[in-house]
Amino acid sequence: RTGGRGWRGRRSLTMGENDVCIGVDGGGTKTTAVVIASAGGDVLGQGGSGSTNKNSVGEAVATSSFKSAIADALKAAGRTVEDVVCLAVGMSGCDTDADVVLWRGICESVAPNARAIVENDAVMALCSGTGGVLEGVVVISGTGSIAFGAAPGRPRVRVGGWGAKLGDAGNGCSIGQAALNAVTFASDGRGPPTPLTRLVLDFCKVATEEELLGLSYGDGSGAPARFSSWDEVAALAPLVVAAQQGGCKVAEGILEEAVGAICLLAETAAGRLDGRPGAHDPALGTTGPASVVSSEAITVVLSGGVLSQEDSFISRGVVARLSKTLPKAKLTRPLMVPAEAAARLAACELASKTLPK
């Protein structure tokens, strides 16, 4: 999908003093809505609700949560749906044209006269580091990982986001899986002894490495195995950080691989925005940590739980490498929550269609 942006509704672009823009960040766990003044951009109210990921809770629950978050935000702002001139939503699980059509229809049912922008949540993660301007690259490393890039007049770029079974790396799940691998390799003698063994066994409340089999493949009861959940695997990632801080070279190697994977996401997105096929364009010659992938001035937003600590081993490594491979890039972090970024994207889009050329 090249993008879900679309304008719906019949509202005139003439501004009123009570007019507002709403941004919604719809996630798998919670949903947040933020109301800002369409003129001036002051934050007027915020609301929240449960999951709006229809893939996990179903369309009816997702719709109900969406409407509830908006209603709460409007109440806090002292506004009604009649005051809404633009509604921008970034939805987890909004990946296809059919998803975009669905959410546009839901937006229209909530605020019939408002204009609507429907996007994947990665778009709002980018805007959270640019103040609502849809330009640059965002690399997100949480339980999973993805990079997204946009620039005026160029096709949008998406890199990664395939999930653990299809090669995603540089995220909590891949780090946790590497920890499990290190434990089993050490048990077999295929890898060196590592403090990760005791950390993982204690965390999982098991006595031996063999007991990890039941956690990974099930105990025969028919209940899902613990590690069939990506979140459960990702929960092991902090153990790797702790082991590295304690001097474990195995853990350090795992984190170094994560650094490389995160950087490759950002570099590939930036390279494709720059008109190259990716970070491994043969025209660049030998690629690697010191190779320049793109010399364009570009904003790169570092987002997600794995990158949340600026002084962490991974964050320092990512900044050091991207400073070499994307030498003119402005590396930044989210300046606001995604729901506010969505609202500011709405205001920016509205202004671009309202102001004279």
C-alpha positions as CSV (number, residue, x, y, z in Angstrom):
1,R,0.0,0.0,0.0
2,T,1.4,3.4,-1.0
3,G,-0.6,5.3,1.6
4,G,-3.9,5.8,3.2
5,R,-4.3,9.5,3.1
6,G,-7.7,10.7,1.9
7,W,-10.0,13.6,2.4
8,R,-13.6,12.8,3.3
9,G,-16.5,15.0,4.4
10,R,-18.3,18.1,3.3
11,R,-16.9,20.6,5.7
12,S,-15.9,24.0,4.2
13,L,-12.3,25.0,4.7
14,T,-13.4,28.3,6.2
15,M,-12.1,28.3,9.8
16,G,-14.2,29.0,12.9
17,E,-12.9,30.0,16.3
18,N,-14.1,26.8,17.8
19,D,-12.8,24.5,15.1
20,V,-10.5,21.7,16.2
21,C,-8.4,18.9,14.8
22,I,-8.4,15.5,16.4
23,G,-5.5,13.0,16.3
24,V,-6.0,9.3,17.3
25,D,-3.3,6.8,18.0
26,G,-5.0,3.4,17.9
27,G,-2.9,0.5,19.3
28,G,-3.3,-3.1,20.3
29,T,-3.5,-2.3,24.0
30,K,-4.8,1.2,24.3
31,T,-6.1,4.1,22.1
32,T,-5.5,7.8,22.7
33,A,-7.2,10.8,21.2
34,V,-5.9,14.4,21.3
35,V,-7.8,17.6,20.4
36,I,-6.0,20.7,19.3
37,A,-7.2,24.1,18.1
38,S,-7.0,24.2,14.3
39,A,-5.7,27.7,14.6
40,G,-2.7,28.0,16.9
41,G,-2.4,24.4,17.7
42,D,-3.0,24.5,21.4
43,V,-3.8,21.2,23.0
44,L,-7.3,21.4,24.4
45,G,-8.1,17.9,25.6
46,Q,-7.2,14.2,25.6
47,G,-9.2,11.0,25.9
48,G,-8.4,7.3,26.0
49,S,-9.9,3.8,25.7
50,G,-9.0,0.2,25.0
51,S,-7.6,-1.5,21.9
52,T,-8.6,-0.5,18.4
53,N,-6.7,-3.2,16.6
54,K,-9.5,-5.0,14.8
55,N,-7.2,-7.9,14.1
56,S,-7.0,-8.7,17.8
57,V,-10.4,-7.5,19.3
58,G,-12.7,-7.5,16.3
59,E,-14.3,-4.7,14.4
60,A,-17.2,-4.0,16.8
61,V,-14.9,-3.6,19.9
62,A,-12.4,-1.6,17.9
63,T,-15.1,0.8,16.6
64,S,-16.5,1.2,20.1
65,S,-13.1,2.0,21.6
66,F,-12.4,4.5,18.8
67,K,-15.6,6.4,19.4
68,S,-15.1,6.4,23.2
69,A,-11.6,7.9,23.0
70,I,-12.8,10.7,20.7
71,A,-15.9,11.4,22.9
72,D,-13.7,11.6,26.0
73,A,-11.2,14.0,24.2
74,L,-14.0,16.2,22.9
75,K,-15.6,16.4,26.4
76,A,-12.3,17.3,28.0
77,A,-11.8,20.0,25.3
78,G,-15.3,21.4,25.7
79,R,-16.1,20.8,22.0
80,T,-18.5,18.7,20.0
81,V,-18.2,16.7,16.8
82,E,-19.6,19.8,15.0
83,D,-16.4,21.6,15.8
84,V,-14.2,18.9,14.2
85,V,-12.7,20.1,10.9
86,C,-10.2,17.3,10.4
87,L,-9.6,13.9,12.0
88,A,-6.3,12.1,11.5
89,V,-5.9,8.5,12.8
90,G,-2.9,6.2,12.9
91,M,-4.1,2.7,13.5
92,S,-2.2,-0.4,14.4
93,G,-3.1,-3.2,12.0
94,C,-4.2,-0.7,9.3
95,D,-2.1,-2.2,6.5
96,T,-4.3,-2.7,3.4
97,D,-6.6,-0.6,1.2
98,A,-9.6,-2.4,2.7
99,D,-8.4,-1.3,6.2
100,V,-8.2,2.3,5.0
101,V,-11.7,2.1,3.6
102,L,-13.0,0.6,6.8
103,W,-11.5,3.3,9.0
104,R,-12.5,6.1,6.7
105,G,-16.1,4.9,7.1
106,I,-15.8,4.8,10.8
107,C,-14.4,8.3,10.9
108,E,-17.3,9.6,8.8
109,S,-19.8,8.0,11.2
110,V,-18.1,9.8,14.1
111,A,-17.7,13.2,12.6
112,P,-19.7,13.3,9.3
113,N,-18.6,16.8,8.3
114,A,-14.9,16.5,9.2
115,R,-12.2,15.7,6.7
116,A,-10.3,12.4,7.5
117,I,-6.8,11.1,7.1
118,V,-6.2,7.4,7.8
119,E,-2.7,6.0,8.2
120,N,-0.8,3.1,9.7
121,D,0.6,3.9,13.2
122,A,4.1,4.1,11.8
123,V,3.2,7.3,10.0
124,M,2.3,8.9,13.3
125,A,5.5,7.7,14.8
126,L,7.4,9.6,12.1
127,C,5.2,12.7,12.7
128,S,5.9,12.5,16.5
129,G,9.5,13.4,15.8
130,T,8.7,16.1,13.2
131,G,5.9,18.0,14.8
132,G,3.3,16.7,12.4
133,V,5.3,17.1,9.2
134,L,5.2,14.0,7.1
135,E,8.8,13.9,5.9
136,G,11.7,11.8,6.9
137,V,12.4,8.3,8.2
138,V,11.3,6.7,11.4
139,V,12.8,3.4,12.7
140,I,10.7,1.7,15.4
141,S,12.1,-1.0,17.6
142,G,9.8,-2.4,20.2
143,T,8.5,-6.0,20.4
144,G,8.8,-5.9,16.6
145,S,10.6,-3.5,14.2
146,I,9.8,-1.5,11.1
147,A,11.1,1.6,9.3
148,F,8.9,4.0,7.3
149,G,10.0,6.9,5.1
150,A,8.2,9.7,3.3
151,A,9.3,12.7,1.2
152,P,7.4,15.2,-1.0
153,G,7.0,13.9,-4.5
154,R,8.5,10.5,-3.8
155,P,6.9,7.1,-3.2
156,R,6.6,6.1,0.4
157,V,8.9,3.5,1.8
158,R,8.3,0.7,4.2
159,V,11.1,-1.6,5.4
160,G,10.6,-4.6,7.8
161,G,7.5,-5.1,9.8
162,W,7.2,-8.7,8.5
163,G,7.1,-10.3,11.9
164,A,9.4,-12.7,13.7
165,K,8.7,-15.6,11.4
166,L,9.6,-13.6,8.3
167,G,13.0,-12.1,9.3
168,D,12.3,-9.1,11.5
169,A,15.3,-8.3,13.6
170,G,16.6,-5.5,15.8
171,N,13.8,-5.7,18.2
172,G,12.8,-7.1,21.6
173,C,11.5,-10.4,20.1
174,S,14.7,-11.0,18.2
175,I,16.9,-10.1,21.2
176,G,14.8,-12.4,23.4
177,Q,15.1,-15.3,20.9
178,A,18.8,-14.8,20.7
179,A,19.0,-15.1,24.5
180,L,17.2,-18.4,24.3
181,N,19.5,-19.6,21.6
182,A,22.5,-18.6,23.6
183,V,21.2,-20.7,26.6
184,T,20.6,-23.8,24.5
185,F,24.0,-23.4,22.6
186,A,25.8,-23.1,26.0
187,S,24.0,-26.2,27.3
188,D,25.1,-28.3,24.2
189,G,28.6,-26.9,24.2
190,R,28.1,-25.2,20.8
191,G,28.5,-21.9,22.5
192,P,30.4,-20.5,25.5
193,P,29.0,-20.5,29.0
194,T,27.0,-17.4,29.7
195,P,25.3,-15.7,32.7
196,L,22.2,-15.6,30.4
197,T,21.6,-19.2,31.4
198,R,20.9,-18.5,35.0
199,L,19.1,-15.2,34.2
200,V,16.7,-16.9,31.8
201,L,16.0,-20.0,33.9
202,D,15.3,-17.9,36.9
203,F,13.1,-15.5,35.0
204,C,11.1,-18.4,33.5
205,K,11.0,-20.1,36.9
206,V,12.4,-23.4,35.6
207,A,15.4,-25.4,37.0
208,T,16.9,-26.8,33.8
209,E,17.4,-25.9,30.1
210,E,15.3,-29.0,29.1
211,E,12.2,-27.3,30.7
212,L,12.5,-24.6,28.1
213,L,11.1,-27.1,25.6
214,G,7.7,-27.1,27.2
215,L,7.7,-23.3,27.3
216,S,8.6,-23.2,23.6
217,Y,6.5,-26.0,22.2
218,G,3.8,-26.7,24.7
219,D,3.3,-29.2,27.5
220,G,0.8,-31.4,25.7
221,S,-2.3,-29.9,27.4
222,G,-3.3,-28.1,24.3
223,A,-2.7,-24.7,25.9
224,P,-0.6,-22.3,23.8
225,A,3.1,-22.5,24.6
226,R,4.4,-19.5,26.6
227,F,7.0,-18.5,23.9
228,S,4.4,-18.7,21.1
229,S,3.7,-15.1,22.2
230,W,6.1,-12.6,20.7
231,D,5.6,-10.4,23.8
232,E,6.7,-13.3,26.1
233,V,9.9,-13.7,24.0
234,A,10.5,-10.0,24.0
235,A,10.2,-9.9,27.8
236,L,13.6,-11.7,27.9
237,A,15.4,-8.7,26.2
238,P,16.1,-6.8,29.4
239,L,18.0,-9.9,30.7
240,V,20.4,-9.5,27.8
241,V,20.9,-5.8,28.7
242,A,21.6,-6.8,32.3
243,A,24.0,-9.5,31.2
244,Q,25.9,-7.1,28.9
245,Q,26.1,-4.5,31.7
246,G,27.6,-7.3,33.9
247,G,30.4,-7.9,31.3
248,C,28.9,-10.9,29.3
249,K,30.4,-11.0,25.8
250,V,27.7,-13.2,24.5
251,A,25.1,-10.6,25.5
252,E,27.2,-7.9,24.1
253,G,27.3,-9.7,20.7
254,I,23.5,-10.1,20.8
255,L,23.1,-6.3,21.3
256,E,25.6,-5.5,18.6
257,E,23.6,-7.6,16.2
258,A,20.5,-5.7,17.2
259,V,22.3,-2.4,16.6
260,G,23.2,-3.5,13.0
261,A,19.7,-4.7,12.3
262,I,18.1,-1.4,13.5
263,C,20.6,0.7,11.5
264,L,20.0,-1.4,8.4
265,L,16.3,-0.6,8.6
266,A,16.9,3.1,8.7
267,E,19.7,3.0,6.1
268,T,17.5,1.0,3.7
269,A,14.6,3.3,4.1
270,A,16.8,6.4,3.6
271,G,18.6,4.9,0.6
272,R,15.3,4.0,-1.1
273,L,13.9,7.5,-0.5
274,D,17.1,8.8,-2.1
275,G,16.3,6.8,-5.2
276,R,18.5,3.8,-4.6
277,P,17.3,0.2,-4.4
278,G,18.3,0.1,-0.7
279,A,21.3,0.1,1.6
280,H,23.1,-2.5,-0.5
281,D,23.0,-0.7,-3.8
282,P,26.0,-2.1,-5.8
283,A,26.7,1.5,-7.0
284,L,27.8,2.3,-3.5
285,G,30.6,-0.2,-3.6
286,T,31.5,-2.1,-0.4
287,T,28.8,-1.6,2.2
288,G,29.3,-1.8,5.9
289,P,29.2,0.2,9.1
290,A,31.4,3.0,7.7
291,S,29.8,3.2,4.2
292,V,27.7,6.3,3.3
293,V,24.2,5.2,2.3
294,S,22.7,8.6,1.7
295,S,24.2,12.1,1.8
296,E,20.8,13.8,1.9
297,A,19.7,16.0,4.8
298,I,17.0,14.0,6.3
299,T,15.2,13.6,9.7
300,V,15.5,10.2,11.2
301,V,13.3,9.5,14.2
302,L,14.4,6.8,16.7
303,S,11.3,5.3,18.3
304,G,10.1,2.3,20.3
305,G,10.9,0.7,23.6
306,V,14.3,-0.8,22.6
307,L,15.5,2.7,21.7
308,S,13.8,4.6,24.6
309,Q,16.9,5.0,26.7
310,E,19.3,7.5,25.0
311,D,22.3,6.3,27.0
312,S,21.7,2.5,26.4
313,F,24.2,0.3,24.6
314,I,21.9,-0.1,21.6
315,S,21.0,3.6,21.4
316,R,24.6,4.7,21.5
317,G,25.6,2.1,18.9
318,V,22.8,3.1,16.6
319,V,23.6,6.8,16.8
320,A,27.3,6.1,16.2
321,R,26.7,4.1,13.1
322,L,24.0,6.3,11.5
323,S,26.2,9.3,12.0
324,K,28.6,7.6,9.6
325,T,26.2,6.1,7.1
326,L,23.7,9.0,7.0
327,P,26.1,11.9,7.8
328,K,23.7,14.7,7.1
329,A,20.8,13.1,8.9
330,K,19.2,14.8,11.9
331,L,18.7,12.1,14.5
332,T,15.9,12.8,16.8
333,R,13.4,11.1,19.1
334,P,9.7,11.6,19.6
335,L,8.8,15.1,20.6
336,M,5.2,14.3,21.5
337,V,2.8,11.4,21.8
338,P,1.6,9.9,18.5
339,A,-2.0,11.1,19.0
340,E,-0.8,14.7,19.3
341,A,1.4,14.1,16.2
342,A,-1.7,12.9,14.3
343,A,-3.6,16.0,15.3
344,R,-0.7,18.2,14.2
345,L,-0.6,16.3,10.9
346,A,-4.3,17.0,10.5
347,A,-3.6,20.7,11.1
348,C,-0.7,20.8,8.7
349,E,-2.7,19.1,5.9
350,L,-5.7,21.4,6.6
351,A,-3.4,24.5,6.4
352,S,-1.9,23.3,3.1
353,K,-5.4,23.2,1.6
354,T,-6.6,26.4,3.3
355,L,-3.7,28.8,2.8
356,P,-3.2,30.5,-0.5
357,K,-0.4,29.1,-2.6
